[in-house]
Amino acid sequence: MGQKKNLKYYLMIYGIAVLAILIYTIITWVNSGTLETTMLWSAIILPLLFTSFLFVFDKIFDRIFPKRKNQQNKKDDYNGFVNEMNTALDKGGEFSIQDYRTLQDSERFQKTLKQLYSIKVTGETEDLTIDYLSKKFKKSTVEYRAIQLIIQELKKME
């Protein structure tokens, strides 16, 4: 389900099904000594029916359960946000590789980053404000410097 199902995907499914039936036909021909032409017609028609059924089933499934697609879009949006913030950190601060590892391993920083994304998407709430998040870390830490740069970038986006 992770890949996008386009024409190439369905052609690959069709090709694999044709190949499987042709292999079965050849094995049957070698064992029995006679070639059945109906099996050759089946090698064309059955995979076509199977692939068509799979295509229709996928389209119906996508319409019945669009939630999965929405979740993937939200995940892509969050990943885009994180990439933008990484770019801002690269431009605005002098962070070493060790600093980036510290930020990646810090659960508090990751949670704060998700909260900042939530603020970007839905806006501030009574419990969750940019001022609150900016004061969450000690001023001497790497997380504090990174959060300050991210908040500045977030304010530029608005």
Stockholm file with secondary structure:
# STOCKHOLM 1.0

chainA/1-158         MGQKKNLKYYLMIYGIAVLAILIYTIITWVNSGTLETTMLWSAIILPLLFTSFLFVFDKIFDRIFPKRKNQQNKKDDYNGFVNEMNTALDKGGEFSIQDYRTLQDSERFQKTLKQLYSIKVTGETEDLTIDYLSKKFKKSTVEYRAIQLIIQELKKME
#=GR chainA/1-158 SS CCSCCCHHHHHHHHHHHHHHHHHHHHHHHHHHSCCCHHHHHHHHHHHHHHHHHHHHHHHHHHHHCTHHHHHHHHHHHHHHHHHHHHHHHHHHCCCCHHHHHHHHHCHHHHHHHHHHHHHHHHCCCSSCCHHHHHTSSCTTSHHHHHHHHHHHHHHHHC
#=GC SS_cons         CCSCCCHHHHHHHHHHHHHHHHHHHHHHHHHHSCCCHHHHHHHHHHHHHHHHHHHHHHHHHHHHCTHHHHHHHHHHHHHHHHHHHHHHHHHHCCCCHHHHHHHHHCHHHHHHHHHHHHHHHHCCCSSCCHHHHHTSSCTTSHHHHHHHHHHHHHHHHC
//
